[in-house]
């Protein structure tokens, strides 16, 4: 963001007495005087413009990915047909003459649409959860998978599969993944906590160690299982994918993710305050302990549900918040909606690539996100190192 | 003209413990409306701990923090932040926040949960930025500022909070000589009630109406600088022999090691 030199002075002549009088004036007085003052510089306006533009680009990406997701796959369906099938389904019979093959309608509506919706919601959830976790631990390198939440959720899911638990019907899996993620997060924080403070390095070390133990535990459960199919099913969890998407299983996880997202989006300002450190945030009116606890439960819930429905999809929650922050700065009022839309578009796109690249077979989507995300993250680290050196 | 009223602060029998360690023991003090009170004492005497109970970073184990006679810890965090502004030693800068972003944070306790910044907020932020001569730096990343610039930004943030009481924790730590005096004179000029932890005893004597000396978590002296800063007490508390003189132009006390 470059600025003209003359753009700096946009306020009135700087009179300290005037400034002080305004700052110390009680409300009615303040409202009479304040319009004379302005702190909005060209850079602030440019940032707002950039937000609108990038949001537009993210939405365009999401729409393109959704259409790609509905059109492409083992069978290609033209865009026009997709549009008419969708319109027909939305408007009801009688408006549009069905001139397409019944198989195409089934593919679009029954196979691809739930899959695209699930991928979008999961991607948005992972992106937002990642950004929130990074703010909570005040470390831009944190993420749901680095902190062990994903492997904890996977252990919960694998336990359910291994022992055939069904206490809560089909949602036993969701619930146990959520609990696994939550317990792991609590454990990691307990390990990392020293004297009321959470040091970022300790946190990441604790997360890595816990993840390693949990992965070993998962492997142990799989290897000692009498069920020969378990290994294949567990591989799905550790690499992630949307192949199991179907309408019947969609409403509850989608509603849960949308609800969680909604609540998180409303916390933007408090999350901003958290970036200034715990002491500052407390001084600015945040009840730190309560806020952080509730945010952790919420992000663990979102991560747990995404793992339950789509397995462990790495790097989305780590990299997308980074990209958004690089472009738009750290303000969560801007960042959270951006990362939600970008996460949705990216994940739908990654899923498309995953089932298209070796069609009719498909790759787990986690492989695609890792193949794209891993190198990007390495580049990011190198870039930071280069910047530090000079 | 109606102005933000200055608060009175009453600390009554404050105790703070960490594990088996006692950080503050039965500490009591008063700050009158508009008064500038300095907290002095050796490292680890409990100055920062006492201040942290006022800006709600640490709940006291017993005792009360009274703001205008109201128990601060019986109110919400937001209630406190609407009345008490704090300038802390420094702020972590791991995220790309601009100076203006940081100053704007001070409006948070006065804004509705998700309302955008309005014209009044923008005006107050602009006034604070101008008051502290930070206009030319407002779009710079906070992480790239010098210690003195950061400190001024944090004061600006506390001022847009429109506090009735200002809490300063070693505010002059990162400042050079000129900025130390400028910073404290500026805070004095605001006329708000202040409680400040200060390392430099001569500086404390120069700007404070009253000094409160802490040692091992207890208040050991409380009064005007002339009554508190005596060679005998400084030897007992700081373990160092001192010479006390008058400032040639300001007339305040100057403490020198012997």
Interface residues (C-beta under 8 A of the other chain):
Chain A: X1 X3 X8 X9 X11 X14 X15 X16 X18 X19 X20 X21 X22 X23 X24 X25 X26 X28 X29 X30 X31 X33 X34 X35 X36 X37 X38 X39 X40 X41 X43 X44 X135 X138 X139 X140 X195 X266 X268 X269 X270 X272 X273 X275 X276 X277 X278 X279 X280 X282 X283 X284 X285 X286 X287 X288 X325 X326 X329 X330 X331 X333
Chain B: X1 X2 X3 X4 X5 X18 X52 X55 X56 X57 X76 X77 X78 X79 X80 X81 X82 X84 X85 X86 X88 X91 X92 X94 X95 X96 X97 X98 X100 X101 X102 X105 X106 X108 X109 X111 X113 X114 X116 X119 X120 X122 X123 X124 X125 X126 X127 X128 X129 X130 X131 X133 X135 X136 X138 X139 X158 X159 X160 X161 X162 X167 X189 X190 X191 X192
